[in-house]
């Protein structure tokens, strides 16, 4: 079978060890139509990009013992460095960075100048976007969504939404990560009220007396975090509403001027 790409004799302007790739056949991957002869991104050597339909586009870079495979896509001047892995139809795009032996699997997406580094993992159709950072052996899974936030310190986010930096606690039988909507304890994730109702039973079943002893303190901390999430949502809503009001005012002023009417002073506009 014909290979999908070759490394062309085009060296990176600031790193001669990197060379552009050139497509050798037509195919489609992750919404990109690739034609034979198309130039892609930059590779340090052939081993970092599998000949399986994966693609490195634009000015993206894959190097330093990393691997992109499983019909995955790296685009938008993104970087995969330091022995990291992107596989299983995953996407890294829009100036995002995967570094320091981190792993992106299971159709997950890293977007919008986000970073996954420090031996962290994003898997199971999860999304990290809007300049988020997942660092220091943190784990994102179960179709979780991390937006504009930092998950650090070995946090484990499973089946949850994160728009405010989650709280990660170690020192108990299982690590605890408090997210916007759920509390993640070990590999379990559930709404806070569900955990409160089942805490005694779960702690006994899992032989977790330290966790049970700290239940009230954990609940109080989770309640405070959820209040922060609500306040952020209200602030975002108010900012969006104010923006719409400002647009309406500007449009009304334009119409008044077009009709030869005096524009009202901003202080008099309701």
C-alpha positions as CSV (number, residue, x, y, z in Angstrom):
1,X,0.0,0.0,0.0
2,X,1.2,3.5,-0.8
3,X,2.5,5.5,2.1
4,X,0.4,8.5,3.1
5,X,3.3,11.0,3.3
6,X,7.0,11.6,2.9
7,X,9.3,14.1,4.5
8,X,10.1,16.7,1.8
9,X,13.5,18.4,1.5
10,X,12.1,21.6,3.1
11,X,13.9,22.5,6.3
12,X,12.3,24.6,9.1
13,X,13.8,28.1,9.0
14,X,14.9,28.0,12.6
15,X,15.4,24.3,13.2
16,X,17.1,22.4,10.4
17,X,16.3,19.1,12.0
18,X,12.6,19.6,11.2
19,X,11.3,19.0,7.7
20,X,7.9,19.5,6.1
21,X,5.8,16.5,5.1
22,X,4.2,16.1,1.6
23,X,1.1,14.0,1.0
24,X,1.6,11.0,-1.4
25,X,-2.1,10.2,-1.9
26,X,-5.6,11.6,-1.5
27,X,-7.6,11.0,1.8
28,X,-9.7,12.7,4.4
29,X,-9.0,12.9,8.2
30,X,-10.9,14.7,10.9
31,X,-12.7,17.0,8.4
32,X,-9.5,17.8,6.4
33,X,-9.4,16.9,2.7
34,X,-5.8,16.1,1.8
35,X,-4.6,15.8,-1.8
36,X,-1.4,14.2,-3.1
37,X,1.3,16.9,-3.2
38,X,-0.2,18.9,-0.3
39,X,2.4,20.2,2.1
40,X,1.8,19.7,5.8
41,X,3.6,20.5,9.1
42,X,7.0,19.8,10.4
43,X,8.5,16.5,11.7
44,X,11.8,15.6,13.3
45,X,11.8,12.1,11.7
46,X,9.5,9.6,10.1
47,X,8.9,7.7,13.4
48,X,6.8,10.5,15.0
49,X,3.9,10.3,12.5
50,X,2.3,6.9,11.6
51,X,1.6,6.0,8.0
52,X,-2.1,5.4,8.9
53,X,-3.9,8.5,7.7
54,X,-2.9,10.8,10.5
55,X,-1.9,14.2,9.5
56,X,0.2,17.2,10.7
57,X,-1.2,20.4,9.1
58,X,-0.2,24.1,8.7
59,X,3.0,25.0,10.7
60,X,2.4,22.4,13.4
61,X,5.4,20.5,14.8
62,X,5.8,16.9,16.1
63,X,9.2,16.0,17.4
64,X,11.4,14.6,20.2
65,X,10.3,11.0,20.4
66,X,6.5,11.9,20.3
67,X,4.0,9.9,18.2
68,X,0.8,10.9,16.3
69,X,-1.2,7.9,15.1
70,X,-4.7,6.4,14.8
71,X,-6.0,8.8,12.2
72,X,-5.4,11.8,14.5
73,X,-4.8,15.4,13.4
74,X,-2.5,18.1,14.6
75,X,-3.1,21.5,13.1
76,X,-3.2,25.3,13.5
77,X,0.5,25.7,14.5
78,X,0.1,23.3,17.4
79,X,3.0,21.3,18.9
80,X,3.4,17.7,20.1
81,X,6.8,17.4,22.0
82,X,8.7,15.6,24.6
83,X,7.7,12.0,24.1
84,X,4.0,12.8,24.0
85,X,1.3,10.7,22.2
86,X,-1.8,11.7,20.2
87,X,-3.8,8.7,19.0
88,X,-7.2,7.2,18.4
89,X,-8.8,9.9,16.2
90,X,-7.9,12.7,18.5
91,X,-7.4,16.4,17.6
92,X,-4.8,19.0,18.6
93,X,-5.5,22.4,17.1
94,X,-5.3,26.2,17.3
95,X,-1.9,26.7,18.7
96,X,-2.2,24.1,21.4
97,X,0.7,22.2,23.0
98,X,1.1,18.6,24.2
99,X,4.4,18.1,26.0
100,X,6.4,16.2,28.6
101,X,5.2,12.6,28.0
102,X,1.5,13.5,28.0
103,X,-1.2,11.5,26.2
104,X,-4.3,12.4,24.2
105,X,-6.6,9.4,23.3
106,X,-10.1,8.3,22.6
107,X,-11.2,11.0,20.1
108,X,-10.4,13.8,22.6
109,X,-9.8,17.4,21.4
110,X,-7.3,20.0,22.6
111,X,-8.2,23.4,21.2
112,X,-7.7,27.2,21.5
113,X,-4.1,27.5,22.7
114,X,-4.6,25.0,25.5
115,X,-1.8,22.9,26.9
116,X,-1.5,19.3,28.3
117,X,1.8,18.7,29.9
118,X,3.7,17.0,32.7
119,X,2.7,13.4,32.0
120,X,-1.0,14.3,32.0
121,X,-3.7,12.4,30.1
122,X,-6.9,13.4,28.3
123,X,-9.0,10.5,27.0
124,X,-12.5,9.2,26.3
125,X,-13.9,12.0,24.0
126,X,-13.0,14.8,26.4
127,X,-12.4,18.4,25.4
128,X,-9.8,20.9,26.7
129,X,-10.3,24.4,25.2
130,X,-10.2,28.2,25.6
131,X,-6.6,28.4,26.8
132,X,-7.0,25.7,29.5
133,X,-4.0,23.9,31.1
134,X,-3.9,20.3,32.2
135,X,-0.6,19.7,34.0
136,X,1.4,17.7,36.6
137,X,0.0,14.2,36.0
138,X,-3.6,15.2,35.9
139,X,-6.3,13.0,34.2
140,X,-9.3,14.1,32.2
141,X,-11.7,11.4,31.0
142,X,-15.4,10.4,30.5
143,X,-16.4,13.1,28.0
144,X,-15.4,15.8,30.4
145,X,-15.1,19.4,29.3
146,X,-12.4,21.8,30.6
147,X,-12.9,25.4,29.4
148,X,-10.7,28.3,30.4
149,X,-9.4,26.6,33.5
150,X,-6.3,24.9,35.0
151,X,-6.4,21.3,36.2
152,X,-3.2,20.6,38.1
153,X,-1.7,18.7,41.0
154,X,-2.8,15.3,39.8
155,X,-6.4,16.2,39.5
156,X,-8.7,13.6,38.1
157,X,-11.8,14.9,36.3
158,X,-14.2,12.2,35.1
159,X,-17.5,12.9,33.3
160,X,-17.6,16.4,34.6
161,X,-17.6,20.1,33.5
162,X,-14.8,22.5,34.5
163,X,-15.1,26.2,33.9
164,X,-13.5,27.3,37.2
165,X,-10.2,25.8,38.4
166,X,-11.2,22.7,40.3
167,X,-10.0,21.9,43.8
168,X,-7.8,18.8,44.1
169,X,-7.1,17.2,47.5
170,X,-4.7,14.4,48.3
171,X,-3.9,12.6,51.5
172,X,-7.0,10.4,51.7
173,X,-7.6,6.9,50.6
174,X,-8.5,8.3,47.1
175,X,-7.7,11.7,45.5
176,X,-10.6,14.2,45.5
177,X,-11.3,16.7,42.7
178,X,-14.2,19.1,43.1
179,X,-15.5,20.3,39.7
180,X,-18.3,22.6,38.6
181,X,-21.0,19.9,38.6
182,X,-19.5,16.8,40.2
183,X,-17.2,15.6,42.9
184,X,-14.7,13.0,41.6
185,X,-13.3,10.6,44.2
186,X,-10.8,8.2,42.8
187,X,-12.4,7.0,39.5
188,X,-16.0,7.7,40.8
189,X,-17.8,10.9,39.7
190,X,-21.2,12.0,40.9
191,X,-23.2,15.2,41.7
192,X,-22.3,16.5,45.2
193,X,-25.8,15.8,46.6
194,X,-25.6,12.2,45.5
195,X,-22.3,11.8,47.2
196,X,-23.6,13.4,50.4
197,X,-26.5,10.9,50.4
198,X,-24.2,7.9,49.8
199,X,-21.0,9.0,51.6
200,X,-21.3,6.8,54.7
201,X,-22.2,3.7,52.6
202,X,-19.5,4.3,50.0
203,X,-16.8,5.0,52.6
204,X,-17.6,1.8,54.4
205,X,-17.7,-0.2,51.2
206,X,-14.4,1.2,50.0
207,X,-12.8,1.0,53.4
208,X,-12.1,4.8,53.5
209,X,-12.3,5.9,57.2
210,X,-10.2,9.0,56.6
211,X,-12.5,10.2,53.8
212,X,-15.6,9.6,56.0
213,X,-14.1,11.5,58.9
214,X,-13.5,14.5,56.7
215,X,-16.9,14.4,55.0
216,X,-18.3,17.6,56.5
217,X,-15.2,19.6,55.6
218,X,-15.2,18.2,52.0
219,X,-18.9,19.1,51.7
220,X,-18.3,22.7,52.9
221,X,-15.4,23.1,50.5
222,X,-17.5,21.8,47.6
223,X,-20.4,24.1,48.4
224,X,-18.0,27.1,48.4
225,X,-16.6,26.0,45.0
226,X,-20.1,25.6,43.5
227,X,-20.9,29.1,44.7
228,X,-17.8,30.4,42.8
229,X,-19.0,28.6,39.7
230,X,-22.5,30.2,40.0
231,X,-21.0,33.7,40.5
232,X,-18.8,33.3,37.4
233,X,-21.7,32.2,35.4
234,X,-23.8,35.2,36.5
235,X,-20.8,37.6,35.7
236,X,-20.5,36.1,32.2
237,X,-24.3,36.4,31.7
238,X,-24.3,40.0,32.8
239,X,-21.3,40.9,30.6
240,X,-23.0,39.3,27.6
241,X,-26.3,41.0,28.3
242,X,-24.5,44.4,28.7
243,X,-22.7,43.8,25.4
244,X,-26.1,43.2,23.7
245,X,-27.5,46.4,25.2
246,X,-24.5,48.4,24.0
247,X,-25.0,47.0,20.5
248,X,-28.6,48.0,20.5
249,X,-27.8,51.5,21.7
250,X,-25.1,51.9,19.0
251,X,-27.6,50.7,16.3
252,X,-30.3,53.1,17.6
253,X,-27.8,56.0,17.4
254,X,-26.9,55.1,13.8
255,X,-30.5,55.1,12.8
256,X,-31.2,58.5,14.5
257,X,-28.2,60.0,12.7
258,X,-29.3,58.5,9.3
259,X,-32.7,60.1,9.8
260,X,-31.3,63.5,10.7
261,X,-32.4,63.2,14.3
262,X,-30.2,64.3,17.3
263,X,-28.6,61.4,19.0
264,X,-29.5,61.1,22.7
265,X,-26.8,61.5,25.3
266,X,-25.7,58.1,26.6
267,X,-26.8,59.0,30.1
268,X,-30.4,59.5,28.8
269,X,-30.6,56.2,26.9
270,X,-32.5,53.6,28.9
